[in-house]
């Protein structure tokens, strides 16, 4: 079912979600529609806070709802945004933090980000196009057993196992440098 939904339909759903934005400070309302492989759509709207830091973008609102519901297989997200009370006339791309959240849960080569605005056709980009050289779970050296191997060091033969790595890469202090700088 997911592949039958048009980009225009996703943009329409994002426009509906935008109506629920809480933006008393920036007055810039954003709505999203996140599509899963099975055709489920999770909507999101940005939610601001007077302290600014606790504010949440529409993209993350949709992702967090979906992940909390057990979803992990995402196909696309449509995003619309613009001044509150006006039709969005310019494309609204996701911020860097939202792109990083997408990188956590999506295949950057295939996950589509659909940007919509009034009176123009939607523009579709892959996550890889909007976040080239992105950092994601694959960068954390997951071994074949599926467990994390966060201590592995690809830069030297000394670190072929986690125990060696931990002992040779303890917290660095100039007084305790006994490694000779083999792994930087």
C-alpha positions as CSV (number, residue, x, y, z in Angstrom):
1,X,0.0,0.0,0.0
2,X,2.8,2.5,0.8
3,X,4.0,2.6,-2.8
4,X,0.6,3.6,-4.1
5,X,0.3,6.8,-2.1
6,X,1.3,9.8,-4.1
7,X,3.7,12.6,-2.9
8,X,0.7,15.0,-3.3
9,X,-1.4,12.9,-0.9
10,X,1.4,13.0,1.7
11,X,1.8,16.7,1.3
12,X,-2.0,17.1,1.8
13,X,-1.7,15.1,5.1
14,X,1.3,17.2,6.2
15,X,-0.8,20.3,5.5
16,X,-3.6,18.9,7.8
17,X,-1.0,18.1,10.5
18,X,0.4,21.7,10.3
19,X,-3.0,23.0,11.6
20,X,-2.0,21.5,15.0
21,X,1.3,23.3,15.3
22,X,1.9,25.2,18.6
23,X,4.1,28.2,17.5
24,X,3.4,31.2,19.8
25,X,7.0,32.4,19.5
26,X,8.3,31.9,15.9
27,X,4.8,31.9,14.3
28,X,6.3,29.4,11.7
29,X,4.1,26.4,11.5
30,X,5.4,23.0,10.2
31,X,3.5,19.8,9.5
32,X,4.7,16.4,8.5
33,X,3.3,13.1,7.3
34,X,5.6,10.1,7.9
35,X,4.8,7.0,5.8
36,X,5.7,3.5,6.9
37,X,6.2,0.5,4.6
38,X,2.8,-0.9,5.5
39,X,1.1,2.3,4.6
40,X,0.5,3.8,8.0
41,X,0.9,7.5,8.2
42,X,2.1,9.3,11.4
43,X,1.5,13.1,11.4
44,X,3.6,15.6,13.3
45,X,3.5,19.3,14.0
46,X,6.1,21.5,15.6
47,X,5.6,22.4,19.2
48,X,7.4,25.4,20.7
49,X,8.3,26.2,24.3
50,X,9.2,29.6,25.9
51,X,12.6,28.1,26.8
52,X,13.2,27.2,23.1
53,X,15.5,24.2,23.9
54,X,12.5,21.9,24.7
55,X,10.8,22.8,21.4
56,X,10.3,19.9,19.0
57,X,10.2,19.9,15.2
58,X,7.3,18.4,13.3
59,X,9.6,15.7,11.8
60,X,10.8,14.5,15.2
61,X,7.2,14.6,16.5
62,X,6.1,12.2,13.8
63,X,9.2,9.9,14.1
64,X,8.9,9.7,17.9
65,X,5.2,8.8,17.7
66,X,5.9,6.1,15.1
67,X,8.9,4.6,17.0
68,X,6.9,4.6,20.3
69,X,4.2,2.7,18.4
70,X,6.8,0.1,17.3
71,X,7.4,1.2,13.8
72,X,10.9,0.8,12.3
73,X,10.4,0.6,8.5
74,X,9.9,4.1,7.0
75,X,9.5,5.0,3.3
76,X,9.0,8.8,3.1
77,X,8.1,11.9,5.0
78,X,6.3,15.0,3.6
79,X,7.1,18.4,5.1
80,X,5.4,21.7,4.7
81,X,6.1,24.9,6.6
82,X,5.6,28.6,6.5
83,X,4.3,31.6,8.4
84,X,1.4,30.6,10.7
85,X,-2.0,31.4,9.1
86,X,-0.6,31.5,5.5
87,X,-0.3,28.8,2.9
88,X,3.3,27.6,2.7
89,X,4.7,29.3,-0.5
90,X,8.3,28.1,-0.1
91,X,9.8,24.6,0.4
92,X,10.7,23.8,4.0
93,X,13.6,21.4,4.4
94,X,14.3,19.5,7.7
95,X,16.8,20.9,10.1
96,X,20.1,19.1,10.9
97,X,18.8,17.5,14.1
98,X,15.8,16.1,12.2
99,X,18.0,14.8,9.4
100,X,20.1,13.0,12.1
101,X,17.0,11.4,13.6
102,X,16.0,10.2,10.1
103,X,19.5,8.8,9.7
104,X,19.0,6.7,12.9
105,X,15.9,5.0,11.5
106,X,16.0,5.2,7.7
107,X,18.1,3.9,4.8
108,X,19.6,7.1,3.5
109,X,19.7,5.8,-0.1
110,X,16.0,5.0,-0.3
111,X,14.2,7.1,2.3
112,X,12.4,10.0,0.6
113,X,11.9,13.5,1.9
114,X,9.1,15.2,0.1
115,X,9.0,19.0,0.3
116,X,5.7,20.7,-0.4
117,X,4.5,24.2,-0.9
118,X,1.3,25.8,-2.3
119,X,0.9,26.0,-6.0
120,X,3.9,23.9,-7.0
121,X,4.6,20.2,-7.5
122,X,6.3,18.4,-4.5
123,X,10.0,18.0,-4.6
124,X,11.4,14.6,-3.5
125,X,15.0,14.1,-2.3
126,X,16.6,11.1,-0.6
127,X,18.0,11.4,2.8
128,X,21.5,10.8,1.3
129,X,21.0,13.9,-0.9
130,X,20.1,16.1,2.1
131,X,22.6,14.6,4.5
132,X,25.7,13.5,2.5
133,X,28.3,11.6,4.5
134,X,25.7,11.2,7.3
135,X,26.7,9.5,10.6
136,X,24.4,6.6,11.5
137,X,24.3,3.3,13.3
138,X,26.6,1.7,10.7
139,X,29.4,4.0,11.7
140,X,29.5,2.4,15.2
141,X,31.2,-0.8,14.1
142,X,28.4,-3.3,14.8
143,X,29.9,-6.8,14.7
144,X,28.3,-9.9,13.1
145,X,26.6,-10.9,16.4
146,X,24.6,-7.7,16.3
147,X,26.0,-6.4,19.5
148,X,27.7,-3.1,19.6
149,X,31.5,-3.0,19.5
150,X,32.0,0.6,20.4
151,X,35.6,0.0,21.6
152,X,36.9,-1.2,18.2
153,X,39.6,0.9,16.6
154,X,40.1,0.4,12.8
155,X,43.3,2.5,12.8
156,X,45.7,-0.1,14.2
157,X,46.3,-3.8,14.6
158,X,46.7,-3.4,18.4
159,X,43.0,-3.0,18.8
160,X,41.8,-6.2,17.2
161,X,39.8,-7.0,20.3
162,X,37.8,-4.9,22.8
163,X,39.9,-5.8,25.8
164,X,43.1,-4.7,24.1
165,X,41.5,-1.5,22.9
166,X,40.1,-0.6,26.3
167,X,43.5,-1.1,28.0
168,X,45.4,0.8,25.3
169,X,42.9,3.6,24.9
170,X,42.1,4.5,28.5
171,X,41.2,8.2,29.2
172,X,44.2,10.2,28.0
173,X,46.2,12.4,30.2
174,X,49.7,13.6,29.3
175,X,51.2,12.1,32.5
176,X,49.7,8.6,31.8
177,X,50.6,8.4,28.1
178,X,52.2,5.0,27.8
179,X,50.8,4.1,24.3
180,X,53.4,6.0,22.4
181,X,50.6,7.6,20.4
182,X,50.0,4.5,18.3
183,X,46.3,5.2,17.9
184,X,45.2,8.7,17.4
